[in-house]
Amino acid sequence: MATVLLVEDDHVVRGALLRSLTDLGHTVYAVGTALEALRRVASDAPDCVVLDLGLPDLDGADALRMIRGVSDAPVIIATARDDEAEIVRLLKAGADDYMVKPFTSAHLDARMASVLRRTGRGVKEPPSVLEAGGLKVDLAQRQAYLDGAPLTLTRKEFDLLAYLAARPGRVVSRRELLEEVWRQPSVGEDQTIDVHLYWLRRKLGESAAAPRYLHTVRGVGVRFTAPD
């Protein structure tokens, strides 16, 4: 598994690659502009960047130079441009690989594995069990336990808990939860998150007013923290 920053302005292509790469076991942050990409590179330190060139706010070649200024993560250029001179220029500018659209997610996955090996980053194996305080989340068995007792969670409640527990101490935005847990566009679904958080909190023996694990950061999102 790798943490991948996918920079693609076409929402259809972005959504398809997001789903496919996630299904292959990667953690994927998908953005549509160069500015969002630079923010994600700085905040999330991805293992690999997949960069489209035709971005709405900045040409991908310029974005590549800016990413290189703040990160040494391998960058794979993914674009419809197939001019050899352009390919050579971008590789010299710091790109680690170049893929011409269309391509399959399996092909991209193989290229990512190759550049990660070549750059010495490798691919991190995710932990199979997450533990915090009296909470244990077994990802392989899709079962959570609180103080040794199994919790009866719906599929989405488990997905939500597992996603937050894997990012302890970090505020996870509602937008990120919608994109990464629900695989939905990041607009207009706050009530969905609120309902699932409400029931998940009840099963964890807490509430929004008296949280133990799931702390709401008003106007931002949710932070998972083990109780003292």
C-alpha positions in Angstrom: 0.0 0.0 0.0 1.2 3.5 -0.8 -0.1 7.0 -0.1 -0.8 8.5 -3.5 -1.6 12.1 -4.5 -3.7 12.0 -7.7 -3.8 15.4 -9.5 -6.4 15.2 -12.3 -8.8 17.9 -13.4 -11.3 15.6 -15.2 -13.7 14.6 -12.5 -14.7 11.4 -14.3 -11.1 10.2 -14.8 -10.2 11.3 -11.2 -13.2 9.4 -9.7 -12.4 6.3 -11.7 -8.7 6.2 -10.8 -9.6 7.1 -7.2 -11.8 4.1 -6.9 -9.5 1.7 -8.7 -6.4 2.6 -6.8 -8.2 2.5 -3.5 -9.5 -1.0 -4.4 -5.9 -2.0 -5.0 -5.1 -1.0 -1.4 -3.6 2.5 -1.7 -4.6 5.5 0.2 -5.5 8.1 -2.4 -5.9 11.9 -2.1 -7.5 13.2 -5.3 -7.4 16.9 -6.2 -8.2 18.8 -9.4 -5.8 21.8 -9.3 -2.2 22.5 -8.9 -2.8 24.7 -5.8 -4.6 21.9 -4.1 -1.8 19.5 -5.1 0.8 21.7 -3.5 -1.2 22.0 -0.3 -1.6 18.2 -0.1 2.1 17.6 -0.8 3.0 19.9 2.1 0.4 18.5 4.5 0.3 14.7 3.7 3.8 13.8 2.4 2.5 11.3 -0.2 4.7 8.4 -1.3 3.9 9.1 -4.9 2.3 11.8 -7.1 0.4 11.1 -10.2 0.3 14.4 -12.1 -1.9 15.5 -15.1 -0.5 18.3 -17.2 -3.6 20.1 -18.3 -4.7 21.7 -15.0 -7.0 24.6 -14.9 -4.9 26.9 -12.7 -1.4 26.1 -13.7 0.3 24.0 -16.4 1.5 20.7 -15.0 5.1 21.3 -16.0 5.1 24.4 -13.7 3.3 22.4 -11.0 6.1 19.7 -11.3 8.8 22.3 -10.6 6.9 23.6 -7.6 6.3 20.1 -6.2 10.0 19.4 -6.6 10.7 22.4 -4.5 9.0 21.0 -1.5 9.0 17.2 -2.0 11.2 14.4 -3.2 8.3 12.0 -3.7 8.4 10.3 -7.1 6.2 12.0 -9.7 4.5 10.1 -12.6 3.2 12.4 -15.3 -0.1 11.1 -16.6 -1.3 13.0 -19.7 -2.7 12.8 -23.2 0.4 14.6 -24.6 2.7 12.2 -26.4 5.3 14.6 -27.9 8.8 13.1 -27.4 10.4 16.4 -26.8 7.9 17.2 -24.1 8.5 13.8 -22.4 12.3 14.4 -22.4 11.9 17.9 -21.0 9.6 16.8 -18.1 11.9 13.8 -17.2 14.8 16.2 -17.1 12.7 18.6 -15.0 12.3 16.0 -12.3 9.5 13.6 -13.3 10.3 10.0 -12.5 8.0 8.4 -15.2 5.6 9.4 -17.9 2.4 7.7 -19.0 0.2 8.6 -22.0 -3.5 8.3 -21.6 -5.5 6.2 -21.9 -4.1 3.6 -19.5 -5.5 1.1 -17.0 -5.3 1.4 -13.3 -3.4 -1.9 -13.2 -0.8 -0.3 -15.5 -0.5 2.7 -13.3 -0.2 0.6 -10.2 2.7 -1.3 -11.8 4.4 1.9 -12.7 3.9 3.3 -9.2 5.4 0.1 -7.7 8.4 0.4 -10.1 9.2 4.0 -9.2 8.8 3.4 -5.5 11.3 0.5 -5.7 13.6 2.6 -7.8 13.6 5.5 -5.5 14.1 3.3 -2.4 10.7 4.2 -0.8 9.2 0.8 -1.3 5.5 0.2 -0.5 4.4 0.2 3.1 2.3 -2.6 4.4 -0.7 -1.3 6.3 -1.1 -2.5 9.9 -3.7 -5.2 10.2 -4.8 -4.1 13.7 -5.3 -0.6 15.1 -5.3 -0.1 18.8 -6.0 3.0 20.9 -6.8 2.9 24.6 -9.5 0.2 25.0 -10.4 0.2 21.3 -9.1 -2.4 18.9 -9.9 -2.3 15.2 -9.1 -5.5 13.3 -8.9 -4.5 9.6 -8.5 -8.0 8.2 -11.5 -9.4 10.1 -13.5 -6.1 9.8 -14.3 -6.3 13.5 -13.9 -3.7 16.3 -13.7 -4.3 20.0 -14.1 -2.0 22.9 -12.6 -3.1 26.2 -12.5 -6.6 24.8 -16.2 -6.7 23.8 -17.0 -6.9 20.1 -18.9 -3.9 18.6 -21.8 -4.4 16.3 -21.1 -2.0 13.5 -22.6 -1.5 10.1 -20.3 -1.7 7.1 -20.1 2.1 6.8 -19.7 2.6 10.5 -16.7 0.2 10.5 -15.2 2.0 7.4 -15.6 5.4 9.1 -14.0 4.2 12.4 -11.2 2.4 10.6 -10.4 5.5 8.5 -10.3 7.8 11.5 -8.4 5.4 13.7 -5.7 5.0 11.1 -5.1 8.8 11.3 -4.8 9.5 15.0 -4.4 13.1 16.0 -5.2 14.5 12.6 -8.3 16.5 11.9 -10.1 14.7 9.0 -12.3 17.1 7.0 -15.9 16.3 6.1 -14.8 16.6 2.5 -12.2 14.0 2.9 -14.6 11.6 4.6 -17.1 11.9 1.8 -14.4 11.3 -0.9 -12.5 8.6 0.9 -15.1 6.7 2.9 -18.3 7.3 1.0 -16.7 7.7 -2.5 -19.1 10.6 -3.1 -18.6 14.2 -4.4 -17.6 16.4 -1.5 -20.8 18.6 -1.4 -24.2 18.4 0.2 -23.9 15.2 2.3 -23.1 16.5 5.8 -26.2 14.9 7.2 -24.9 11.5 6.1 -21.7 12.0 8.2 -23.6 13.3 11.2 -25.9 10.3 11.3 -23.1 7.8 11.1 -21.0 9.7 13.7 -24.0 9.8 16.0 -24.5 6.0 15.9 -20.8 5.2 16.0 -20.4 7.4 19.1 -23.3 5.7 20.8 -21.6 2.3 20.2 -18.3 3.7 21.5 -20.0 4.9 24.7 -19.6 8.6 24.0 -21.4 11.6 22.6 -20.5 14.8 20.7 -20.7 16.7 24.0 -18.6 14.2 25.9 -16.3 12.5 23.4 -13.8 9.8 24.1 -12.4 8.9 20.7 -14.2 11.0 18.1 -13.7 14.7 18.7 -15.5 17.2 16.5 -13.5 20.2 15.4 -16.2 22.7 14.6 -16.3 23.9 11.0 -13.5 21.5 10.0 -14.0 17.9 10.7 -13.3 15.0 13.1 -10.2 14.1 15.0 -9.6 10.6 16.4 -7.8 10.6 19.8 -7.3 7.9 22.3 -8.7 8.7 25.7 -6.2 9.6 28.5 
